[in-house]
């Protein structure tokens, strides 16, 4: 009997095979597993770009004008988009992907935005690959 290392509705990892979305991979044929973090949500970049643009607009203008109130407005305009970026980052974290070489081709074995689930699956795959090499 093959020991089950991880099982969920989307993926099953045993010491001999990995099954995901109708695809089944022989663990002994997997090599060079790599964890990859996907890009940040575009809302994070947009909010931080707005913050930078506000800093580049208001702060030099405040220095040139010698105005403390314009400096305060610029500081607020620069800091206001930062909580928005944080909300986007918390609500839509970057997708994590587990890639490996399978019979000469790079394949994505698993992808998730859930850091805990991704960690459990990637550790299960790592243990399975180590067991296959022993």
Secondary structure, DSSP 8 states (H G I E B T S, - for coil): ---EEEE-SSEEEESSEEEETTEEEEGGGEEEEEEEE----HHHHHHHHHHHHHIIIIIHHHHHHT-HHHHHHHHHHHHHHHHHHHHHHHHS---EEEEEEETTEEEEEEEES-HHHHHHHHHHHHHHHHHHH-
